[in-house]
Amino acid sequence: MKHLILGAGPAGVIAAETIRKHAPADEIVIVGDEREAPYSRMAIPYLLMGNIQEPGTHLRHGGDHYQRLGITLHHGRAVKLDSAARTVTLDDGSTLAFDRLLIATGSSTVKPPIPGADGPGVHPCWTLEDARAIMKLARPGAQVLQMGAGFIGCIIMEALAARGVKLSVVEMGDRMVPRMMGPTAGGMIKDWCQAKGVTVYTGARVEAIERPAAAQQSGHGGGGLLGKIAAAVGLGGDKPEARPEPHGAAMNVRLSTGQTVAADLVISAVGVRPNIGFLEHSGVRCLVGVLTDEHLQTNVPGIYAAGDCAEAFDKIAGKTIVSAIQPNAAEQARVAALNMVGKPIELRGVTQINVLDTLGLISASFGNWEGVAGGQHVELTEREAGGGGRHLSLQFADDRLIGCNAIGWTQHVGVMRGLVEGQVALGPWKDKLLHDPTRLMEAYLDCAQAQASFAHTR
């Protein structure tokens, strides 16, 4: 049996190792489109902070790890899937055959259609190559503008702030982390960031990235800051110096508010989308991502999907979703791999969990945090002068907690997850929580234990 895995991220590696454990004689090939050892994108911020070196981003250590397991790493990018012929065509024109296929191609950053965004000094923060370029430019005192303040954007922001840059963040939404936090919580995160020295523009977008004529002229000759930036990212010019000059920013960034922000470096963190373009005309059904059933199998037998490109059914939301977090990728990969080797197992559900550390402020979002029609909710907010404080928002449907937002309630993170994912029947405790949402721990211990006891006696 030949297993072909498209994608060398956490989902691809975990699936390959799971297959090897249960099918020692099967052939396994992982195809990755980067010339790097398989690594975790979630480790890149720690690399930017200086907490780890590049080897610390690698998913597995030891140069012979994959060889010892009999797993072949192949460099290439899938451009076509022929489901009938059971082959995948790569960007170099070669084809690979398979008996079982796992699509774990992940996602890529969205490229905003902004004039000037293709020039030097503008980078996403998604790959190790991106990180190398950013580290050359994000020196202490450099003026850095980041587009996007979503979950990933806030993680990147944390890393940039640790490098001692002068940081500005532009977010189109009316608050920070708009897809994770409600208005009160998102506003509190903004206040906290500004108190920490980050300039935050919400309800704004970048309209153009302009390079002053003087900087362009000096850059053409290889001198000036623009020339140094070009050299730093491998576009020619002078040898990069130890740090950017403290004057003459390379870019002026025009905002929709009419304001202009000077920047030596612009980071694009406006979102990602699943890498599924190569599946066009393949017969594999896709919506936002690759649609899968409870076994992570697509509509084509023998073809599976896992990770950031997979769309699976979320029992809490009652619909299929793409939930691009590493715990989901790992569990989906394990379930897909077991089914690929003939060991039937179902995915228990899609985890909607986001826990975020934003410059020391801990926030969390679980489940359907926006609530549902006809549901009930309660909020408790305690603000502190100078930013910070605590906030708790609970959403209910019938007598179950279906979602929540929290800031500063770190002691309740595990309880919130347990109540939301376990869909614990709260009974009278729902009204108690509506009156006092801080009693989550009592509610969990009482209701979860009662539910477990009932299940044990059946």
C-alpha positions as CSV (number, residue, x, y, z in Angstrom):
1,M,0.0,0.0,0.0
2,K,1.4,3.4,-1.0
3,H,0.4,6.4,1.1
4,L,1.0,9.8,-0.4
5,I,0.8,12.8,1.9
6,L,0.6,16.3,0.5
7,G,2.0,18.7,3.1
8,A,5.0,18.6,5.4
9,G,3.5,20.5,8.4
10,P,2.3,19.0,11.7
11,A,-0.7,17.2,10.1
12,G,1.5,15.6,7.4
13,V,4.2,14.5,9.8
14,I,1.8,13.1,12.5
15,A,-0.2,11.2,9.8
16,A,3.0,9.7,8.4
17,E,4.2,8.6,11.8
18,T,0.8,7.1,12.7
19,I,0.6,5.2,9.5
20,R,4.1,3.8,10.0
21,K,3.2,2.7,13.6
22,H,0.2,0.7,12.3
23,A,1.4,-0.4,8.9
24,P,5.1,-1.2,9.1
25,A,5.5,-2.4,5.6
26,D,3.5,0.3,3.7
27,E,5.2,2.9,1.6
28,I,4.9,6.5,2.8
29,V,5.8,9.7,0.9
30,I,5.5,13.2,2.2
31,V,5.5,16.1,-0.3
32,G,6.5,19.5,1.0
33,D,6.8,22.7,-1.0
34,E,9.5,24.3,1.1
35,R,13.2,23.3,1.0
36,E,13.3,23.1,4.8
37,A,13.1,20.3,7.3
38,P,9.4,19.9,8.3
39,Y,8.7,22.6,10.9
40,S,5.9,24.3,12.9
41,R,4.7,27.7,11.8
42,M,3.5,28.3,15.4
43,A,7.2,28.3,16.5
44,I,8.1,31.2,14.2
45,P,7.1,33.9,16.7
46,Y,9.5,32.3,19.2
47,L,12.2,32.4,16.6
48,L,11.6,36.1,16.1
49,M,11.7,36.7,19.8
50,G,15.1,35.0,20.0
51,N,13.8,32.3,22.4
52,I,14.8,29.5,20.0
53,Q,17.0,29.1,17.0
54,E,15.8,27.6,13.6
55,P,16.3,24.0,14.7
56,G,13.9,24.7,17.5
57,T,11.1,25.2,14.9
58,H,11.6,21.7,13.5
59,L,8.9,19.2,14.1
60,R,11.3,16.4,14.7
61,H,15.0,16.5,15.6
62,G,17.7,14.3,14.3
63,G,18.7,14.4,10.6
64,D,17.8,10.7,10.1
65,H,14.4,10.7,11.8
66,Y,12.3,10.2,8.7
67,Q,14.8,7.9,7.1
68,R,14.8,5.7,10.2
69,L,11.0,5.4,9.9
70,G,11.1,4.7,6.2
71,I,9.3,7.9,5.3
72,T,10.4,9.6,2.1
73,L,10.5,13.4,2.0
74,H,9.9,14.8,-1.5
75,H,10.2,18.4,-2.5
76,G,7.5,19.8,-4.7
77,R,4.1,21.5,-4.9
78,A,1.0,19.7,-6.1
79,V,-0.6,21.4,-9.1
80,K,-3.2,18.7,-10.2
81,L,-5.0,15.7,-8.7
82,D,-6.3,13.0,-11.0
83,S,-8.7,11.1,-8.7
84,A,-9.5,8.4,-11.3
85,A,-5.9,7.6,-12.2
86,R,-4.8,8.0,-8.5
87,T,-1.9,10.4,-9.4
88,V,-0.7,13.8,-8.3
89,T,1.2,16.1,-10.7
90,L,3.8,18.3,-9.2
91,D,5.0,21.7,-10.3
92,D,8.1,20.2,-12.0
93,G,5.9,18.1,-14.2
94,S,6.5,14.8,-12.4
95,T,3.7,12.6,-11.2
96,L,3.3,10.5,-8.1
97,A,1.0,7.5,-7.8
98,F,-0.9,6.6,-4.6
99,D,-3.3,4.1,-3.1
100,R,-4.3,6.3,-0.3
101,L,-3.9,10.1,-0.4
102,L,-3.9,12.6,2.5
103,I,-4.4,16.3,1.6
104,A,-2.7,18.3,4.3
105,T,-1.5,21.2,2.2
106,G,-2.3,23.8,4.9
107,S,-3.0,27.4,4.1
108,S,-1.2,30.4,2.7
109,T,-1.3,34.1,3.5
110,V,-3.8,36.3,1.7
111,K,-2.0,38.9,-0.4
112,P,-3.8,42.3,-0.1
113,P,-4.3,44.2,-3.4
114,I,-2.6,47.3,-2.1
115,P,-0.4,49.5,-4.4
116,G,3.2,49.2,-3.3
117,A,2.7,45.9,-1.4
118,D,4.9,44.1,-3.9
119,G,8.0,46.2,-3.2
120,P,10.9,45.6,-0.8
121,G,10.4,45.8,2.9
122,V,6.9,44.3,2.8
123,H,6.6,40.7,4.1
124,P,4.1,38.2,5.4
125,C,5.1,36.3,8.5
126,W,4.3,32.7,7.6
127,T,7.4,30.8,6.5
128,L,11.0,30.5,7.8
129,E,12.1,32.4,4.8
130,D,9.7,35.3,5.8
131,A,11.1,35.1,9.3
132,R,14.7,35.5,8.1
133,A,13.9,38.6,6.1
134,I,11.9,40.1,9.0
135,M,14.7,39.5,11.5
136,K,17.1,41.5,9.3
137,L,14.8,44.5,9.2
138,A,13.1,44.4,12.6
139,R,16.0,45.9,14.6
140,P,15.5,47.9,17.8
141,G,14.1,51.3,17.0
142,A,12.9,50.4,13.5
143,Q,9.5,51.7,12.5
144,V,7.3,48.7,11.8
145,L,3.7,48.7,10.6
146,Q,1.6,45.5,10.8
147,M,-1.5,45.0,8.7
148,G,-4.0,42.8,10.6
149,A,-4.8,42.3,14.3
150,G,-6.4,38.9,14.3
151,F,-5.3,35.9,16.3
152,I,-2.2,35.3,14.1
153,G,-1.5,39.0,13.9
154,C,-1.5,39.4,17.7
155,I,1.0,36.6,18.0
156,I,3.3,38.2,15.5
157,M,2.8,41.6,17.2
158,E,4.0,40.0,20.5
159,A,7.2,38.8,18.7
160,L,7.8,42.2,17.0
161,A,7.4,44.1,20.3
162,A,9.9,41.8,21.9
163,R,12.5,42.9,19.3
164,G,12.2,46.5,20.5
165,V,10.7,48.0,17.3
166,K,8.4,51.0,17.2
167,L,5.2,49.2,16.3
168,S,1.9,50.3,14.7
169,V,-1.0,48.0,13.9
170,V,-3.8,48.6,11.4
171,E,-7.0,46.5,11.7
172,M,-10.0,46.8,9.4
173,G,-12.4,45.6,12.1
174,D,-13.8,47.8,14.7
175,R,-11.7,46.1,17.4
176,M,-8.7,43.8,17.8
177,V,-9.1,40.1,17.2
178,P,-12.6,40.6,15.7
179,R,-13.1,36.9,14.8
180,M,-12.3,35.8,18.3
181,M,-13.5,38.5,20.6
182,G,-16.7,40.6,21.0
183,P,-16.7,44.4,21.1
184,T,-15.9,44.8,24.8
185,A,-13.1,42.2,24.9
186,G,-11.6,43.4,21.6
187,G,-11.6,46.9,22.8
188,M,-9.9,46.0,26.1
189,I,-7.1,44.3,24.2
190,K,-6.7,47.4,22.1
191,D,-6.5,49.6,25.2
192,W,-3.9,47.2,26.7
193,C,-1.7,47.3,23.6
194,Q,-1.8,51.1,23.4
195,A,-0.9,51.3,27.1
196,K,2.1,49.1,26.2
197,G,3.3,51.5,23.6
198,V,1.8,50.0,20.4
199,T,-0.2,52.4,18.2
200,V,-3.4,50.7,17.1
201,Y,-5.6,51.9,14.3
202,T,-9.0,50.1,14.2
203,G,-11.7,50.6,11.6
204,A,-8.9,51.4,9.2
205,R,-7.2,49.9,6.2
206,V,-4.0,50.4,4.3
207,E,-4.7,52.1,1.0
208,A,-1.1,52.4,-0.4
209,I,2.5,51.9,0.5
210,E,4.6,54.6,-1.0
211,R,8.4,54.9,-1.2
212,P,9.6,58.5,-1.2
213,A,11.4,59.6,-4.3
214,A,14.6,60.4,-2.4
215,A,14.7,57.0,-0.9
216,Q,14.1,55.4,-4.3
217,Q,16.8,57.4,-5.9
218,S,19.3,56.6,-3.2
219,G,18.2,53.0,-3.4
220,H,18.9,52.8,-7.1
221,G,22.5,53.6,-6.4
222,G,22.7,50.9,-3.7
223,G,22.9,53.4,-0.9
224,G,20.3,54.8,1.5
225,L,17.9,52.8,3.6
226,L,15.9,51.4,0.7
227,G,19.1,50.0,-0.7
228,K,20.0,48.4,2.6
229,I,16.5,46.9,2.8
230,A,16.9,45.5,-0.7
231,A,20.2,44.0,0.2
232,A,18.8,42.5,3.4
233,V,16.1,40.6,1.5
234,G,18.4,39.5,-1.2
235,L,17.5,42.0,-3.9
236,G,21.0,43.4,-4.5
237,G,22.5,46.7,-3.2
238,D,25.0,47.2,-0.4
239,K,25.8,44.6,2.2
240,P,23.2,44.9,5.0
241,E,24.4,46.8,8.0
242,A,23.9,45.8,11.7
243,R,20.8,47.9,12.0
244,P,18.8,50.4,10.0
245,E,19.7,54.0,10.2
246,P,17.5,55.9,12.7
247,H,16.2,58.4,10.1
248,G,14.6,58.4,6.7
249,A,12.0,55.7,6.8
250,A,11.8,53.7,3.6
251,M,8.0,53.8,3.2
252,N,5.0,56.0,3.9
253,V,1.9,54.0,4.5
254,R,-1.4,55.8,3.7
255,L,-4.4,54.8,5.7
256,S,-8.1,55.0,4.8
257,T,-8.5,57.5,7.7
258,G,-6.3,60.0,5.9
259,Q,-3.3,59.4,8.2
260,T,0.2,58.5,7.0
261,V,2.5,56.3,9.0
262,A,6.3,56.0,8.3
263,A,7.7,52.5,8.2
264,D,11.0,50.7,7.6
265,L,9.1,47.4,7.5
266,V,5.5,46.4,6.8
267,I,4.2,43.0,7.9
268,S,1.1,41.6,6.2
269,A,-1.0,39.5,8.6
270,V,-4.4,40.0,7.0
271,G,-5.4,36.4,7.0
272,V,-4.9,33.0,5.4
273,R,-6.8,30.7,3.0
274,P,-6.6,26.9,2.5
275,N,-4.3,25.7,-0.3
276,I,-6.9,23.8,-2.4
277,G,-6.6,25.4,-5.8
278,F,-4.9,22.4,-7.3
279,L,-8.1,20.4,-6.6
280,E,-10.1,22.2,-9.3
281,H,-11.6,19.6,-11.7
282,S,-10.4,16.8,-9.4
283,G,-13.8,15.7,-8.3
284,V,-12.9,16.3,-4.6
285,R,-15.6,18.5,-3.1
286,C,-14.6,21.7,-1.5
287,L,-16.3,24.7,0.1
288,V,-14.0,26.9,2.2
289,G,-11.7,23.9,2.6
290,V,-11.8,20.2,1.6
291,L,-15.0,18.7,2.8
292,T,-14.6,15.6,4.9
293,D,-16.8,13.2,6.8
294,E,-16.4,11.9,10.3
295,H,-13.5,9.7,9.2
296,L,-11.8,12.7,7.5
297,Q,-12.4,11.1,4.1
298,T,-13.5,13.2,1.2
299,N,-16.3,12.4,-1.2
300,V,-13.7,10.4,-3.2
301,P,-13.0,7.0,-1.5
302,G,-9.4,6.7,-0.4
303,I,-8.7,10.4,-0.4
304,Y,-8.6,12.1,3.0
305,A,-7.8,15.6,4.3
306,A,-6.6,17.1,7.6
307,G,-5.3,20.3,9.1
308,D,-5.8,23.9,7.9
309,C,-7.1,22.9,4.5
310,A,-9.7,20.5,5.9
311,E,-13.4,21.4,6.5
312,A,-14.9,19.1,9.1
313,F,-18.3,19.1,11.0
314,D,-18.4,21.0,14.2
315,K,-21.1,19.6,16.5
316,I,-21.4,22.8,18.6
317,A,-21.8,25.1,15.6
318,G,-23.9,22.6,13.7
319,K,-22.0,23.1,10.5
320,T,-18.7,22.3,8.7
321,I,-15.9,24.7,9.5
322,V,-12.2,25.1,8.9
323,S,-10.5,25.6,12.3
324,A,-6.9,26.3,11.6
325,I,-5.2,25.6,14.9
326,Q,-2.5,23.0,15.6
327,P,-4.4,20.8,18.0
328,N,-7.1,20.2,15.4
329,A,-4.4,19.5,12.8
330,A,-2.9,16.9,15.0
331,E,-6.1,15.1,15.9
332,Q,-7.4,15.2,12.4
333,A,-4.1,13.7,11.1
334,R,-4.3,10.9,13.6
335,V,-7.9,10.0,12.7
336,A,-7.3,10.2,9.0
337,A,-4.2,8.1,9.2
338,L,-5.9,5.3,11.2
339,N,-8.7,5.2,8.7
340,M,-6.1,5.1,5.8
341,V,-4.7,1.9,7.3
342,G,-8.1,0.3,7.8
343,K,-8.7,1.1,11.4
344,P,-12.1,2.8,11.5
345,I,-12.3,5.7,13.9
346,E,-14.4,8.8,14.0
347,L,-13.4,12.4,14.7
348,R,-15.0,13.4,17.9
349,G,-15.4,17.0,16.8
350,V,-13.7,20.2,15.8
351,T,-12.1,22.1,18.6
352,Q,-12.8,25.8,18.6
353,I,-10.3,27.1,21.1
354,N,-8.2,30.2,21.0
355,V,-6.0,31.2,23.9
356,L,-3.9,34.3,23.3
357,D,-1.2,36.1,25.1
358,T,-1.1,39.7,23.9
359,L,1.8,41.5,25.5
360,G,1.0,39.8,28.8
361,L,-2.8,40.0,28.7
362,I,-4.3,36.5,28.5
363,S,-7.6,36.1,26.6
364,A,-9.6,33.1,25.5
365,S,-12.4,32.3,23.2
366,F,-14.3,29.0,23.0
367,G,-17.1,27.6,20.9
368,N,-19.9,29.8,19.6
369,W,-18.8,32.9,21.4
370,E,-21.2,35.2,19.5
371,G,-24.2,33.2,20.7
372,V,-27.3,32.0,18.8
373,A,-30.7,33.3,18.1
374,G,-33.0,32.8,21.1
375,G,-30.0,32.0,23.4
376,Q,-29.1,33.8,26.6
377,H,-25.9,35.5,27.6
378,V,-24.3,37.3,30.5
379,E,-21.3,39.6,30.7
380,L,-19.1,40.8,33.5
381,T,-16.4,43.4,33.0
382,E,-13.9,44.9,35.4
383,R,-11.7,47.5,33.8
384,E,-8.4,48.8,35.2
385,A,-6.9,52.2,34.8
386,G,-4.3,52.2,32.1
387,G,-5.7,49.2,30.3
388,G,-6.2,45.6,31.4
389,G,-8.8,44.2,33.7
390,R,-11.1,41.2,33.5
391,H,-14.0,40.3,31.2
392,L,-16.2,37.3,31.0
393,S,-18.9,36.7,28.5
394,L,-21.0,33.4,28.5
395,Q,-23.4,32.3,25.8
396,F,-26.1,29.7,26.4
397,A,-28.5,27.6,24.3
398,D,-31.1,25.8,26.4
399,D,-29.2,24.7,29.5
400,R,-25.8,24.3,27.9
401,L,-22.8,26.7,27.7
402,I,-22.1,26.9,23.9
403,G,-19.4,29.7,23.9
404,C,-17.5,32.2,25.8
405,N,-15.0,35.1,25.8
406,A,-12.6,35.7,28.7
407,I,-9.9,38.2,29.5
408,G,-7.9,37.7,32.7
409,W,-9.8,34.7,33.9
410,T,-6.9,32.2,33.4
411,Q,-8.1,30.0,36.3
412,H,-11.3,29.2,34.4
413,V,-9.8,28.3,31.0
414,G,-10.0,24.5,31.5
415,V,-13.4,24.7,33.0
416,M,-14.8,26.8,30.1
417,R,-13.4,24.3,27.6
418,G,-14.8,21.4,29.4
419,L,-18.3,22.8,29.6
420,V,-18.4,24.0,26.0
421,E,-16.8,20.9,24.4
422,G,-18.5,18.4,26.8
423,Q,-21.9,20.1,26.2
424,V,-22.6,19.6,29.9
425,A,-26.3,19.9,30.9
426,L,-26.2,22.7,33.5
427,G,-29.8,22.4,34.7
428,P,-30.4,24.9,37.6
429,W,-26.8,26.0,37.3
430,K,-27.6,28.0,34.1
431,D,-29.7,30.5,36.0
432,K,-27.0,30.7,38.8
433,L,-24.4,31.5,36.1
434,L,-26.6,34.1,34.5
435,H,-26.7,35.8,38.0
436,D,-23.0,35.3,38.8
437,P,-20.8,34.0,35.9
438,T,-17.8,33.7,38.2
439,R,-19.2,30.5,39.6
440,L,-18.0,28.5,36.6
441,M,-15.8,26.1,38.6
442,E,-18.7,25.2,41.0
443,A,-21.0,24.6,38.1
444,Y,-18.5,22.4,36.3
445,L,-17.7,20.3,39.4
446,D,-21.3,19.8,40.2
447,C,-22.8,19.2,36.7
448,A,-19.8,17.3,35.1
449,Q,-19.5,15.0,38.0
450,A,-23.2,14.3,38.0
451,Q,-23.2,13.6,34.2
452,A,-20.2,11.3,34.6
453,S,-21.9,9.4,37.4
454,F,-25.1,9.0,35.4
455,A,-23.1,7.7,32.4
456,H,-21.2,5.2,34.7
457,T,-24.5,3.7,36.1
458,R,-26.1,3.2,32.7
